[in-house]
């Protein structure tokens, strides 16, 4: 009898542990960088929604730089070092050439909500899905950004020849155009932009409003552009494909079903708060605002066309770059 009781007790304890494993909370590690800012609000909101919908059973544990360097987030996703991450495609174009199509200079100032829709559609394209699958990555949601503009500490531009020799930190599409006017693409880590401008390593930075605010470029700048309109960066949020597949249906539905709401919150916050804060900061700092007149805009657009053609030629042997470009261009034109 005693032996039976002991066996029953052990079985009950084992059963309790098993049940605990089944119902224990699932926690995903999320690799971001820098600090919480407008750029990361889509992920922060997603985490909030997922935890609420699953009553705490599924949580996204967000780390700002504690899990990986920003330029190594895609690598970390590939071997499951963490389950979710954000990265910018121009950090390593060879690793994700397909999504760099969205960074090409389409010379259109579309709304942030529309940028979000465009990127989401591009992420569904078979070429893009195959490209990211090489890294065991599934594109979860975009981080839509408005058109990039430059803040520089040099002498204010009088015409496009002023780009000659200007050392600029910026993404591929924009720098592809500006390089044709003599600008020099100069790579420095995001966290070192302000210091690099102070020390003269770079003369200018091309960013969306949130990044100028985060790096405080306007505190050392003398001028800023208002209508560069040569594109922005694509910084998607990805998940490890195996981890996504391992989620139980309710958790997966909570994650995927919260993307649209998280993006809507992000766009509203960026439009209503971040952009206004940037304009106020630039005005208070007394920067000279440089607006390109129609003739200069036309010249930049002509150069942008050549950059787009170069992109198509560069990747033609890797995938159907013309088809992907046409697909993306049509989305921007709608």
Helices and strands as residue ranges (DSSP letters): H 2-23, E 26-32, G 38-40, H 41-53, E 58-64, G 70-72, H 73-78, E 84-86, G 89-91, G 97-103, H 112-123, H 126-133, E 137-141, E 149-152, G 160-163, E 167-169, H 172-179, E 184-185, G 190-192, H 193-199, E 204-207, H 209-215, G 217-219, E 223-225, E 237-240, H 241-246, H 249-256, H 259-269, I 270-274, H 275-285, E 288-290, H 294-315, H 321-333
